[in-house]
Amino acid sequence: QVHLVESGGGMVQPGGSLRLSCAASGFNFSSYAITWYRQAPGKEREPVATISTTGRSTNYADSVKGRFTISRDNAKEMLYLQMNNLKPEDTAVYYCGTLGAWGQGTQVTVSS
């Protein structure tokens, strides 16, 4: 059973940084690509960044390119999202997801 637990969210000022983490268990983590998603109030969940099984290939939403970096540690079964130069429009609940499952999410709020 896929189990994903996100952490690292919080409130930051515009221009600040956060690092999100996702702890995975219950499946062969290193065999699957995995994605960070976000859902802002009143909007649909959208993909933010995806990383391949080995970590050598990544894809980003245009809105976060150059500011966010996705990475993974297969030995630790962990996924990360380094978010720099945060903007108010990045405010959302952030989820990691794979195999049709998501965690409970972690709230990111960017506000002055």
N, C-alpha and C positions, 0 to 999 in steps of 0.2 A: 504494500500500500504506500503510495507516494505521500510523503510528509514534508512540508516546506514551512520554514519559520523565518520570517523577515525581522530584521532589527536595524537600529541605527538612525531612524527618523528623528525629527525634532523641528524646532523653529529656528530659523536663521534669517539674517538680514540679506537683502539683495547684494549680490556679489560674494556671498559666503560659500562655504563648502560643507558637504556632508558625505559620509561613506556609508552606504547601506550594505548589509550582509544578509545572506540567505543560507540557512543551514538545511541540508537535504538529507533524507533518509528513506529507507523502504524500497529503494530501487537501485539499479546499477547506474549511479550518477554519471560516471565517465562515458557512458554509452549514448547519452542524449544531449542534443542542443538544449539550451535553456534561455529563457527570455525574461527580462524585466518589463513589467507593464505598469501603467499608472491610470488612475481614474480620478478626475477632478469632479467637484460637485456639479451635478446636473449634466455630466458628460459621460459618454461610453468609455469603457476601458480600452486603452490603446497600447500597442507595443512601443517600447522605448528603445530597447537594445537587446540583441540576440548574440549568443556566442556559440561557436561550434564545439564539438566534443573535446577537441584538443586545445581549444582556445586560440587557434591560429587564425580563425576567421570570425569577424565581428560585423554586425550591421547596426546602424543607428537611425532613429527617426531624424528627419532633417532639423527639427526644432532643437535637438540636443547635440548635434554633431559639433565636435571641437570643444565641448564643455563636459560631456560625460564619458566615462571609460568603464566598460564592462570587463570583468576578469573572473577567472575561476581557479580553484585549487582542487583538483580531482582527488588528491590524496586525503584532503580534509573534508571532501564533499561539501564545499562551500562556494557560493557565488557572491560576487561583489559588484557594487556600482559606485564608482567615485564620481561625485557630482561637484563641479566647480562653477564659479560665476553664476550662481543660482539666481533665477528671476522669479518675480511673483507668479508668472504663469506656469512655473514648475510646481506650484502648490497642488498636491494630490495625495491620494493613498497609493503607495507603491507596492507592487506584488511581484514575486518571482513565480514563474509558471512553466510547467512542462508536462507532457503526457495528459493534457486536459485537466490538470490540477493546479491550484493556486494555494498560497499560504493565506494567513489572516490579514496580511498587509501591515505597512508601517506608514504613519502619517508624516508627510513633509510639508511644512508651512514656511513660505518665504514672504516675509513682511518686515517693513521698517516700523 
